Every structure is written in structure tokens, then in C-alpha cells.
Amino acid sequence: MRGFKKFLMQGNLIVISVGLVVATAFSTLIKAFTDNLVTPLVNAAAGSGHNGKHEGLGWTVNGQRLNLGMFISAIVYFVIFMAAVYFVLVVPYRTYMKRRGTPVFGDPDPTKTCPECLSSDLAVGAKKCPHCASALAA
């Protein structure tokens, strides 16, 4: 039990747990936004269906409804959710960790380009191109 308690109290696990709870709360909020505002607006653009019944944007094929409005709503939901997670969780966490001296989600290592084959994924300190085997300047 002592090992399990130590595992649960690790800092990274706590941060991940809090992030998961916050992400779930954002997910619920954004789902309500897309279900109650975005989907009705997309469906309103399609007009009303037969007999005044509002079917929304989509088609009926052999009795099965292909609901394009709900698909567009899901795309909007995903984009808003990921933007919220990025700006509310990732950016502040990156700033906090940078202040502590531990950069996360940082810029990739610099690279250089091979003059012979034009491969641009070479490490700055590489002396030989792994793609064409030509010698590189230091």
C-alpha cells in the first residue's frame, strides 16, 4: 500500500488528474454550447422538412437519416474544445514550468539543410547526411 500511496501522490499524476477533471468540465460546457446554439443554427440554415417538421441539414436515404448538421456541430465542438484546453491548460502550464526552469512543449531542436539532397531534417552538429551520405560543413 505504501508504494501505491507514493505513486498516487506524485506531482505529475496530480497535475494530470486535475487537468482531466477540468477538461471534462470544459467538455460539458462546450457540448452544451454546440448542442443548443451551433446545431440549431446549422439546422436553421437548412430550413424545415416535410409537414412542417424540422429535420435539419442532411438527407434521408432508405429511411436512414444522414445528419450533416450534427456532423458539422461535432467538428465545431472539437475545435472549440481543443482551443479551450490549449489556452486554459497548456499555455498556463507551459508558462508555470518555464518559470520553474523546466521547459515543456518547447521548440524543436534547430536543424540544417543538406546542400546536395536538400534534406532539411539534419541535426546542426551532423557531419554527414544520412540520406545521400555527402559530407556537411560543421
N, C-alpha and C positions, 0 to 999 in steps of 0.2 A: 504494500500500500504506500510505503514511503516513496518509492520510485514513481508511482503513478501520481502522487501529490506533487512531486517535484516537476514532473512533465506538465501537469496542468497549470502550474504557477510560472512557467516560462514566460518571459516578456512577449516574445513573438506570438505565442499562442493566444495570449490575452488580447493583443492588438488585432489579430485575425478574428477572434470571436466578436469583439466589439464592432469591427468592420462588417462582419456578416450580419449582425443584428441591425446596424444602421442601413446596410444595403437592402435588407428585407423590408424595412420601414419605407425606404425610398421607392422600392418596387411597388408596394401597395399604393402609395400616393400617386405615382406616375401611372399605374394601371387605372386608377380611378379617373385621372385626367384624360387618358386616351379613350377609355370606355364611355365617359359621359360628355366629353367635348369633341374630341377628334373624330371618333366613329360617327356620331350623329351629323357632323359637318360633311364628312365624306359621303355618307348616305344621302344627305340632303342634296348634294350635287347631282345625284343620280335621278332624283325625282321620285314619284310614287309609283307603285306597281299596279297590278290588276285590282279592280274593285275597291280602289282607294287604300288598299293595304300597302304599307310602306315596306318594301323588300330590301332597299338599299342598293348599293353598287355591286353588281355581279350578274351571274347568269344561272338559269336552271337548265340542267341537262339530264334528261331521263329521270326527272323527279328529284335529282340531287342538286342542292344549291351550292354554287361556287361563289363564295362571298369575297369579292375583291376588296370591298370596303374594310372588312375585318383584317385582311392581309396588310393593307396599307396602314391600318391602325397599329398592327403589331410591329411594323417597321418603324413607325414614329415612336412607339413605346420603347423599342430597343435603343434608338438613337438618343432619346431624352434620358433614359436610364443610364446609359454608358457615360453620357456627358455629366450627369449628376454625380455618378461615382467618381469620375475623374476629377472634377473640380471641387467636390466636397471631401473626398477621402485621399486621393493620390497626391494632389498638389500640396495640401497642408502637411501630409505625412512626409513627402519629399523635403519640404522646407524645414520641418522639425528635425529630420535626420541629418540634413546638411548642417544645421546649427550645432548638432552634437558631434559633428566631424565624421559621420558615416554616410557618405552619399549613396542614395539608392535611385534606381531608374535613371541613371546618368547617361551622358552622351557616350556613344560608342568610341572605341579607340580610334585614333587617326589612322588613315591608310594612305597608300600612294599608288600610282598607276604605272604599269609596265610600259616602257616606250615601244616595245616590239609588238606585243599582242593586245595592248590596251586594256588588260585586266585591271580593274580598279579596287580589288579587294585584298591588296598586299599590305602586310604589316610594314610600318615605317622602317624598321630595322632589317628588313629582308634583303639578302644579298643576291638571291637567285629566284627567278619567277617560277612558281610551281606549275604553271600552265604551259609555258613554252621553253623553260629551262635557260632563258637568257640571263646574263649577268646584269645586276642592277647597281646603280650608283648608291653609295652609302647615304 
